[in-house]
Amino acid sequence: MDIKVSIITINYNGLADTCALIDSIAFNDSVEVIVVDNASQNDEATAIEHRYPHVRVIRSKENLGFAGGNNLGIKAARGKYLYLINNDTVLKRSSALQPLINRLESSEKIGIVCPKIRFAWASQPIQYAGFTPLSSITMRNRSIGIGEEDRGQYNTAGPTPYAHGAAMMVKREAMEKVGLMPECYFLYYEELDWSMMFTRAGYDIWYEPAATIYHKESQTTGQSSPLKTYYLTRNRLLFAKRNASGTAKYQTYAYLIALSGTKDILKYIVTGRLSHAKATVQGLYDFMFNHTAKKR
């Protein structure tokens, strides 16, 4: 039987989470699962292979980042649809895949579809029910419904400006026209940039609430780590460089470097979070002068 869906996830020192994800997947002959081990410190790839012989494991000798790891999995995938999901997510078996497939098949214009994403803790509030547009100056946006209890208020499918990196099903045919995920970010903002690439190519991105996944959120980098601060600082500017134009681009640079960057550095110093202040300075410096992101 032909492979219809390739489920691709990245493992980086996250064996327990990755195993929990695999255990939540309803396997059949039309689904393949690919785990890309992004140079975990221990040989977690072998552990996954032994425990799940039906899963394809690809071990990278170096940490390729979020985009690089996913691209490695995409190149090995055989499915008509590519479901890129974080390893710290859990699928809801009864409605994990088919609603997303149905949505992609409903229109030639739809290139990516994302499920409703709920946090995996406490009462499982909503994390994502679509995105608002990015501000043209701050390069920030908001996840619709975040933190709200799920009462069905976001149960209507519809287009959204950007896909969510924790879970996005991509039509292979569209991806082959658009190209692979940009690898210059390493971590954060690459799915937003990829979404822009799809949009510029004439494709729509949809939110489909008939499918739901549960996300443990930031198990790899931490909810508020210096690593996250560094990449968000650097990559907002990089995103503006790649996607903004005219005077708006330089207004964004001025805001993010002179105003927001300076404010964040002072805030972190005053509150004693010196590692975050250093990460902010490093992120600004690497964008302006180095252009090569540090790797974890």
Secondary structure, DSSP 8 states (H G I E B T S, - for coil): ----EEEEEEESS-HHHHHHHHHT----TTEEEEEEEE--SS-HHHHHHHH-TTSEEEEESS--HHHHHHHHHHHH---SEEEEE-TTEEE-GGGSSHHHHHHHHT-TTEEEEEEEEEESSTT--EEES-B----TTT----BTTTT---SSTT---EE-SS--TTEEEEEHHHHHHH-S---SSSSSSHHHHHHHHHHHTT-EEEEEEEEEEEE---TTT-TT-HHHHHHHHHHHHHHHHHH--HHHHHHHHHIIIIIIIHHHHHHHHHTT-HHHHHHHHHHHHIIIII-S----
